[in-house]
Amino acid sequence: MWYVIQVGTNQEDRVIGLIRSFVGKDVLKEAFVPQVEVMRRSRGQWQKRKELLLPGYVFVIATDPEKLNQALIDVPAFTRLLGNDVSFTPLLDDEIKFLEAFTAPDRRIVRMSKGVIEGDQIIINEGPLRGQTGLIKRIDRHKRLAYLEMTVMGRKKMIKVGLEIVSKS
């Protein structure tokens, strides 16, 4: 099952290392922070960079949430396994499918997409957004970003992914 752990902002990588050392391999299958490739302008040049998709959250695939939570108590950093008052809530199938559609198990990075605008339609030629244009809520052509709405733990979040519009006609 997939779970979400809330961590301190800018502590994600450190916490993943701690989780991997404190949680047994029988419980923890994978721990990751989804990232996104974006283009940033630096010294007049566009450069590809990686940013966090959801800052302050670590995603884990674990077999037993109770054992995971017990191990998180020993982690010397702020960690909170998200859920409701009664139990720890795994991600819903739709939320898992969303993440799996944009990332790969060995690399949890949402790659840059490329596309064109023809009239008032967006056509994505390559990248993870190909065939997913219905998910795009807004495009910022100047910053080369597409904004998508994603549900995480029942809450809607606006996320940004890299999208380069090569031409407009």
N, C-alpha and C positions, 0 to 999 in steps of 0.2 A: 504494500500500500504506500501511496505517496502522502507525505505530511509536509507542513510548512512550519518552520521555526523562525520566530522573530528574534533578531539580533540587533545590537547597536549599529548605527550607521557607520560605514567605513571599517567595520570589524568583520565583514563577511568571510574573507579569505582566512583570517586568523582563526575564526570560530570553526570553519570547515576542518582545518588542521587539528584543532582540539577535539572536535567531534570524532574524527577518524581515529585519534589515539585513545579516546575514552570509551567509545562505543564498540562493542565486539562485532566481528565480521559476521557472526551468526545472526545478528539483529540488523546491522546496517548494510544495505546492498549498494547504495550510492548516495553521496552528498554533493550538492552542487549549487552554484548561484548562476542562474541564467544570465547570459550577457548578450549584447546586441552590437553589431558593427555599424558604426555611423561615420559620416565624413565630417571632419572639423577643419576649419580654416586656420592655419598657423603660418605666420610670416608670409602671407600672400599665396600659400600653396594649400590645396585640399589634401588632407591626409586621412587615411582610414584609421579609426580608433575603436577600442572596445569600451563599452560602458555597461553598467549593471542594468538589467531589464527591470528589476524590482528591488531597489535599494532597501536594505534593512531586513531582507528575508533570505533564508537558506532553505532549499528544498531537499528533502531526504526520501529515499525509498527504503522502507524498513519493514521487518516482518512482525515486530511486536511493539506497539506504541507505549505500553507500560514500561517495558525494559528500556526503551529509548529514553523515556522521560526520567527514569531513575538514573541513567547514565548522564543525562544532561545536568542533573543536580551537581555532579562532580566537576563539570566543565567550569574552569575559573573565568567565566565571562557571562554577560547577560544573554540568556537563551530562554525562550518561552515557546513550548510546543503549542500551536494554536488549536483551539477547539471550543466547545461550549462548556457550560458549567458542569455537565455530567461526564463527558468523555472527550478524548482527543478526536478531532474530526479529520478524516482523510480527504484529500482532494476528490472532487467529483470526476466522473469519467469524462465529461465534456472539458473540464479544466486540464486534465491529463492529456487528452487528445490534442488540445490547443498547443500545449508545450511540446508534445512529441511531433506535431506537424511542422514546427518551426526549428526544432533542434534535433541533434542526433545524440544517442546515449554516450558516445565517446567524446563528443564536443558539444556542450550545451551553449552554443553561440548562434544567435539569429543572424544569418548572413545578410549582406546588402542585397537589395533587389534592384533591377533596372527595368524601366518601362517607358512608354510613350503616352502622350495624351492626343487622342484624335477626336476633335470636336469637344464634346463634354464627357467623353468616356476615357477611362484609364485602362491601358492594356499593359500588363506586366509580362515582359519577355523572359526574364530569368530571375532566379532567387526564390526564397520561400514564400513570397507573396503571390507567386504565379498561381492563378486559379483561385485566389482568395480575395479578389478585389472588393467583394461585398463586405469584408471586415473593415475596410478603410473608412474611417470617419472624417479624416481631414488630411490634407497634404500641405506641407510647407516646402515649396520648391527651392526657396533660397537656402534653407538649412539642410535640404535633401533628406527630409523626414516624412514618414507617414505615421499617423496616429491611429491606433486601433483600440477598441474597447475590449477588455479581457475581464473575466470574472475569476476572482481568487477568493476562496473561502466564503463565497456568497456575496462578496462585495465587488462592485464594478470598479475597475481601474483603467485609466487611460494610459496606454504604453506607447512608446515611440520606437519605431524601427527604421532602419536606413532604406531609403528609396531614392534612386537617382532617376530623374526624368530626363531622358536623352534628347527627346525632341517633342515639339508641340505643333500640331497642325490644325 
